[in-house]
Amino acid sequence: MILLLLALLTTQSSPALPYRSLDQANLLACQVSDDECLGREFALRKDADQGVRRASDAELGCQEGDRTCLSAAWKRVDDDNISRLRSIVTARGWPPLKGEAAQGAWLIAQHANPSPGSASRAFRDMVLPMVLSEVRAGRLMPEDYARMVDRNALAQGDHQPFGTNRPCRDGRFDRSSIDTVDAVDQRRREIGMDILLWESLSLFDSLCEREASSAAAQILTAPSRPPSP
């Protein structure tokens, strides 16, 4: 019966693809101890997480530029995904997923709100040690753990320990977002990251310079507004 319902959902054209993936994940009704089923579920949840972020406004049923509608679409997917992952983690800890499913579970946790004091931040803090354990088990990448830590740090106004984000200032990578390059690279080595920050700085600076130039060009070519009456 479940397979029939999944097939019907797949062939329907009315709901946006991210919602179909989410519905398919929920229809699996996996037991929290069934790793094989959870693997299928979180591969679908990854599709929903990425799909809602990549879909056009129209594909999500929104008017172009309707931020309220788009925010509601993202919230619909993220709230369902986070609620499901939280229930599993609370019941048994982080599930030992692999491949696309492992990446899906991590994306859900990473996209939880990192604002200090929020329920989502408490969830992020709770699963961080579990994510590190998954890295050590080879089911997640060191970069996955580093990105979660850095996002938490920036949300609370601290230096990012691993320098995985690329904030720009004056057309260069913002060095004030880290303590020192040497300290960042030492932490990267300790968790097994292959690429050190010093190796990426010239690329980061180049990308920041390109973005600054593009923004300046847009300002110069934008039509001037008529004077206020």
N, C-alpha and C positions, 0 to 999 in steps of 0.2 A: 504493500500500500504506500509506504514512504517513497519507494522508488517511482511509483506512478505519479505521486504528487510532485516530486522533484522534476520529472519529465514535463509535467504540465506547466510548472513555473518557468522552466527553461524556454518553452515555446511561446509563452505569453509575451506580448510586446508592450503592454501598458506600463508596468512598473519599470523604473530605471534599473540598469544592470546592477549597480551596487545593492539596491534593495532586493533584487532577486537572489543575489549571492547570500545576503543576510538571511532571507527567508529559508533558503536551502540549508544553511548552517543550522538554523533553529529546528527545522523539520527532522534533522538527523536524530535529535533527542538523545545525544550521547550520554552514557553514564560517565561520571567523573573519573572512574577507574579504567575506562575502555580507551587505551592509548591509540589503538588503530582507528577507532571512530573519531577520536579527538583530532587525529592527524588530518582526516578529511574535513572535519569541521573548521579547523583553524586555517586550512588552505583557502576555504571559502571565505572565512572572515578576513583574511588578508586581501582577497579580491574586493571585498566590500570596502575595506579601509582605503585601499589605493584607488578603487574605482570612483568613490565619491569625491576624491581629491583631484582626479584627472578628468572627470566628466565635464562637459560644457554646461552652461547655465540651462540651456533648453533641455538637455538630457536629464537634468534633475527636476524638470518641470518648473523652472524659474524664469522670470523675465531677465533679460540681460542686465547685469549690474545690480540685481536685487539682493543686497547683502543679507537682509533679514531671511529671505527664502533660502539662500545658500547656507547660511549659518544653521538654520533648522535642519537642512539635509545632512550636513556634517554631524550635527548633534544626534540626529536619529541613529546614524550608524555607530558613532563613537560610544554613545551611552549604552547601546545594546552590547557592543563588543566588550567594553570595560566591565559591565555588570557580569557578563558571562565569565570572563577571565578571573574576576575577583572571586566569584563563587567557587570556581575550581581551585584556585590557589588557597582559599580559606579552608577548603575541605581536605586538600591533599598536598599542598605545595605546588611549585611550578611543574607542569607536566613535561615528561621527557620527550618532547617533540623533535622532529628532524626536518631539514629542508624547508620547503615553503611554509609548512605549518609552524615550525619553530620561528621563522621570520615573521609570520603573521602574529603570533602571540607577543613577540617583542615589539612590533609596530604598535599594537594596541596599547601596551604599557607606555611606550615612548610618547604616544599622542595624548596620554592623560595629562590634564592640566598640572603644570609644575608649580603653580602659585603657592607660596608658603601659607600654611594654615588651612588649605582646602582639603576636602576628603580625597580628591584625586592625588594630591601631593603625598598624603599619608600612605596611599596605596603604592605610589612610586617608591617611597622610602622602604616600604615593607618588602617589595619584590627585588630591590637592588641586589641584596646578597644572593638571592636565588638566581638572578641573571648572571652574576659572577660565577656561581657554581655551574651553570649551563655552559659558560665560556670554558671553564676548566674541563668540562666533560666533552668539549668539542662540538656541542650542538648549537652554540651561538659563537659569534666572532668577538674578539676583544673590543673592536670598534663599537659593537652594540652596547656593551657596558659603558664604555667611555662616553658615548653620546648621551646616555641617560644621566650620568653624573654631571656632565657639562651643562645640560639643559637645566637641571636642578640648580646648579651653582649660579648661572646667569639669571635665573628667575628671582633669586634672592640677593642679587647685586654683588656676588662674589666672583673671584677669578675662576675661569674654567680650568680645571686641573689638567685636562688632556688636549685642550686647544682644537677640538673637533668642529666648533662653529667658526664662521668666518665673518665676524663683524668688521665693517670698514670705517675708516676715519681719514678724511683728507686724501682719498684715493689710495690708501694703503691698508693692509691688514692692521686692525687696531691692537697694537701690542699691550695696551692697558687692560685688555680682556684676560690676560694671563699674568702669572707672576714673572717667570723667566723662561726662555726657550729651553735652557738646560734642564730646569726642573720639570717642565712638561715632558721633555723627551725621556727623562729618567722614569717618570711614571708610565709612559708608553712602553718602555722596555719591560717594566715590571709586570705588566699585564699581557705582554706578548704581541703588541702592535708592531706590524712590519714597517710602516712608514713613519719616520720621525718628523716632528714639526719643522726642524731646520731645513729639511729637504723640500718642504711644501711652501716655504715663505715666499719665494720668488713667484710661484704660481698664484698664491693668495694675493700678493701685491698687484700682479698683472690683472687679475680678475676685478679687484677693487678699482683699479685705475680705469679699466674698461667700463665698469658700471657708472663711475663718476662722469666719464666723458659722455656716455649715452644719456645720462640724466641731464647734463648741461645742454646737450644738443636738443633734447626735447623741450627744454625751457626756451631756447632761442627760437625754435621753429613754431612754438605754440602761438596761436592767434591772440593778439592783444585784446583785452576786454574793453568795451566802451566805457567811458567815464560814468561814474554814478550820477544820477540826476540830482 
